[in-house]
Amino acid sequence: MLDRLYLPLLVLATLAVIALSLVWPQGLGDRSPGPFGSVPAQQTPAMKAAMERETQAAQQRDRQARDAVRELQSKAISSHQ
């Protein structure tokens, strides 16, 4: 491809990517700057509460699983003695 065609296209593509990065949310839950975007769903009070409930439920399930494994291990150890 000719440099006269390729380099301007490369510059335009670069500028387009830079412009997109200025208005695209930076990671989960971040709001776009300026007049763009709206409050992300992850930052609403209802979603924060739901995420907290899910975290607590996952921690509870983890504790129950660990307790079940400990109980099985202690039964296995006590039956071999």
C-alpha positions in Angstrom: 0.0 0.0 0.0 1.2 3.5 -0.7 2.6 5.4 2.2 0.6 8.5 1.0 -2.6 6.5 1.7 -1.5 4.3 4.5 0.0 6.9 6.9 -3.1 9.2 6.8 -5.4 6.3 7.4 -3.2 5.2 10.3 -3.3 8.7 11.8 -7.1 8.8 11.4 -7.5 5.4 13.1 -5.2 6.5 15.9 -7.2 9.7 16.5 -10.5 7.7 16.4 -9.1 5.3 19.1 -8.0 8.2 21.2 -11.4 9.9 20.9 -13.1 6.7 21.8 -11.0 6.3 24.9 -12.0 9.8 26.1 -15.7 8.9 26.2 -15.7 5.2 26.9 -16.1 4.1 30.6 -12.8 3.2 32.0 -13.4 -0.2 33.6 -16.5 -1.6 35.3 -18.7 0.9 37.0 -16.9 4.1 35.9 -18.8 6.9 34.4 -17.8 8.5 31.1 -16.6 12.1 31.6 -18.4 15.2 30.6 -21.8 15.2 29.0 -21.5 11.6 27.9 -23.0 8.5 29.6 -25.1 8.1 32.7 -24.8 6.6 36.1 -23.7 3.0 35.6 -25.9 0.3 36.9 -23.1 -0.9 39.2 -23.2 2.4 41.1 -26.9 2.5 41.9 -27.9 1.9 45.5 -30.1 -1.1 44.6 -27.3 -2.8 42.6 -24.7 -2.1 45.3 -27.0 -3.7 47.9 -27.6 -6.7 45.6 -23.8 -7.1 45.0 -23.2 -6.9 48.8 -25.9 -9.6 49.4 -24.3 -11.8 46.8 -20.9 -11.4 48.3 -22.2 -12.3 51.8 -24.1 -15.3 50.4 -20.9 -16.5 48.6 -18.9 -16.1 51.8 -21.5 -18.1 53.7 -21.5 -20.9 51.1 -17.7 -20.9 51.3 -17.8 -21.2 55.1 -20.3 -24.0 54.9 -18.2 -25.9 52.3 -15.1 -25.5 54.4 -17.0 -26.7 57.5 -18.3 -29.8 55.7 -14.8 -30.7 54.5 -13.4 -30.3 58.0 -16.2 -32.5 59.4 -15.5 -35.2 56.8 -11.8 -35.1 57.4 -12.2 -35.3 61.2 -14.6 -38.3 60.7 -12.1 -40.0 58.4 -9.3 -39.4 60.9 -11.3 -40.6 63.9 -12.5 -43.8 62.1 -8.9 -44.8 61.2 -7.7 -44.6 64.8 
